[in-house]
């Protein structure tokens, strides 16, 4: 580990007393040597924190909220360490902010488990986001509330505005965009590039209305290469052979499991278009 990764002010006079207990604590909780190296490399200020006053209380706070030591371990690994150093300044105040608007602890634990870095946001910014999400009409009792908090936390306001403009270019109104975000917050987590590719395929090539896409916002979260494109190509092949009048693809065809799509779409046309299954599998192979 390069010493350049650690704060210049960190120079323990007695490593066995100041450093070793912290390493032993982390390893006693199940962190491997590799985990410890990664955490200390990415969060070197952990070495400056008090074991008794900061690191242990942070671990216990996370464990108590999430409900198990094992899940706390995986959550801290996912955050790469900041959760162990920002208890009083970030994590605890942000948890309190969610509780103030009546978000259940189970939903807070869900957010902490899968998106721990959200809790490293400054308390001012975090509170601003929570107020904004509540103002959009999200129900604090539902999982969509914390997912929306995560979505807004993951991007700056300029990025949010850019995505809004991309959707508007495809004919969606602000009400439709916010309505789609309300149904499925992942609608705004999609990259600008993916939004453009998905809308181009579904609207320009498959003939769907932009408003239809906004009514099924979960479509944008599906894989373009592994789900949407291969299935659209099957429909285009069916249309080219005259087996269907229009190349419009149904929502069920895009959202349903693999087995359903093969049985209900591909195999039903195997007599008239025996090459469909091969075409479909080749496109999946290319995507992988």
N, C-alpha and C positions, 0 to 999 in steps of 0.2 A: 504494500500500500504506500503510495507516494505521500510524503509528509506535506506536500503542497496542498493536499485536499483538506487539511485540518486548519482551524483558525490559528493565526500567528500567536494569539494570546494563550493558546493552549500549550502549556509546557509543564506537565505534572512533576513536582519535585519528588514525589514518592509514588511511582506508577503502581506498585503493589497495593497501596492503600487507596489510591484514587481511581485507577483504571481497572485493576483486576476484579474488584467486587462487581463492577458493572458488567464485565464480560461474563463472569460466573452467573450473575442473575439472568442474563439473556439466555445463556446456554441451559440453565436450570429450567427455563420455561419452554424449552424445545427448539430454540433457534440453533441451526447448524453453524459450523464455523464459516461456511460460505455466506449464510444469511447475515451473520454478524459483520463480516467484512463489507458486504453490500450496504447494510444499514449505516455503518460508520463512515463509509466512503461518501454516501449520498446525504447523510445528516451528521456531519462531524461535530456540530454543536452539542450533540448528545453527550459527548465526552466532558463537556463543561457543566452539565446538569447534575444536580444532587441525586444520588440513587434513592435515598430515603424520602426526600421532599418532592421529587419530580418524577423520576422514572417509575418507581414502584406504584405511587398513587395513580399515575397515568395508565399503567397496565391494569390495575384493579378497576379503574373507572370504565375502561373499555370492556373488560371481562364481565363486569356487573351489568352493563347495558346490553351487551350482545348475548350474554347468557352462558358462555362456556369459555374455558381457558383455551381450548383448541381453536375455536373460531376467532378469539382475540388474537391468537398467534398469527393466523392466516391474514387477518385484517391489517395487523401491523406490518407484515411482510409486504402486503399489497401497497401500503402507503410509503414503504421504504424508510420508515422511521419518524417522520415529523410528528405523528400522534403522540410519541413519547416525550416530546419536548414542548408542546404547545397547549398543554391542558388548560392552564388558567387564562392564557391570552387568547386562545382560539377555540379549542374543542368544547370545553365546558360551556362557555358563553353561547356558542352556536347551538348546542344541544338545548340550552335553556330557551333560546329564541324559538325553536321549534315547539317546545313544550308550551310556551306562552300562547301560541295560536292553536293549541289543543291537538298537535300531531301526536298520536300514540307512540309509546316507547318502541313498540314492535316495528313501526314504520321507520322510526329513527334508527333502530338497529339494522334494518334492511339497508338503509342508505349508508350507514357507517361501514357495514360489511362489504358492500359491493363498490362503493365510491368513497372510500375514506378520505381522499384528498380534498373533497368538498369542505370538510371540517377544518381544513387549514386556511380557509379564507379568513380575512380580517373580519372581526365581529360587525363592523360598520357595513361592509359590503354584503355580508351574509344576511344581515337584518334587512337591508335594502331589497335583496333578492326575494326573501320570504314575503315581505310586504307586497312586492310586485306580483308574485305568484298568487297570493291570496286575492289581490285586486283583479286578477284575471278570472276569478270565479272557481278556482280549484278547491276541492273539498279537503281540508287538512286531515280528515279521517281516512282518506283513500291513498293508495300507493302512488297514484299519479301525481299527488302533491309533491312528494319528495323527489320523484323523477323529474318533475318540472324544475324544482330547485337545483337539481344536479345539472340539468340542461343549461339553465341560465348561468350557473357557476362555471361551466366549462368553456364559456366563450365571452369575449369582450363585447361591449355594446356595438362597436363598428362591425364586428363579424356578424352579430345578430341582424343588424340593419342590412348588411350585404345579402344575407340569406332571404330576408324579407323581399328585397328588390328582385332577386332571382325568381322567386315564386310569382311576384307581380308581373314579371315579363312573360310568364306563362298564362297570364290572364286571371290569376287568383286575386280576390279582393282582400283587404286587411281583415275583414270579418271572417272570411273563409280560412285565411292562414291561422288566425288565432283560434278559430273553431277547431281546426285540425290539430293544432298544438294542444288544445284542451282535451281532445279525445286520445291523443297519442303523443306525448312530449318528445318522443324520439323523432318526430317529424322535423324538429329543428336541430337535431344532432347530426343529421346527414350533411355531408360536405357539399359545397356549392357545385363541385364537379359532378357528384353523383346525382344531385337534384336535376341538373341539366340533362344528363344521360338518360335518367329514368323518364323524365317528362317528354323528352324527344322521342323515345321509343313508344311510350304509352299513348301520347297525344298525336304525334305526327305520323307514326308508322302503324299503330294499332287502332287509331281512330277514336280513342276515348276522349271525353270532355275533361278539361282541366278540373272542373268542379267535381267530377266523379272521383278523381284522384284525391281531392281534398276531403271527400267524405269517407275515404278508406285510407287514412294517413299511414296506417301500419304497413302499407305496400312499400313505402319509401325505406323502411327499415330492413326489408328483405334483400338478400344478395342479388345484385344486378347480374353478375356472371354465372352464378350457380343456380339461380331460381328464375328470375324474370326473363332474361334473354333467351335461354334454351326453350322455355315454354312458349314464348312469343314466336320463336322460329318454327315450332311445330304448328302453331295456328296459321302462320303465313304459308307453310307447305300445304296444309289442308285447303286453304283458300285458293292457292295456285292450281290445285288439282280439281277445283270446283266442288269439293266435298262440303264446304260451307260457303255461304253467300258473302259474308263479310269477315275480314280478318280480326274483328274485335274479339278480344280475349275476356273471358268472364273472371270476376273476382275470385270465385271458387277455384278456378284453374290455377290462379297465381298463388293463392294462399294455402291451398290444401297440401297434405303430406305427399311425399314422393309416390307412395304406393297407389294412392287415389288417382293421381294424375296419369300414371301409366295405365291403370285399369280402366278408367273412365274416359280417357281421351286417346292415348296412343294405341292401345290394343283394340279399341273399338273400330279403328280404321285400318287394322293390319291387313285386311284383305284387299282394300282399295289402294292402300299406301304402305306396303310392307317395309319400306325403307325408313319409316318414321322413327321406329325404336332405335335404329342404328344412328340416325341423324341426332336424335335426342341424347343418346349416350356419348356420341362423339363430342358434342358441345359441352356436356358436363365434364368430360375428360380434359378438354381444353381449359375449362374454367379452373380445374384443380391443378 
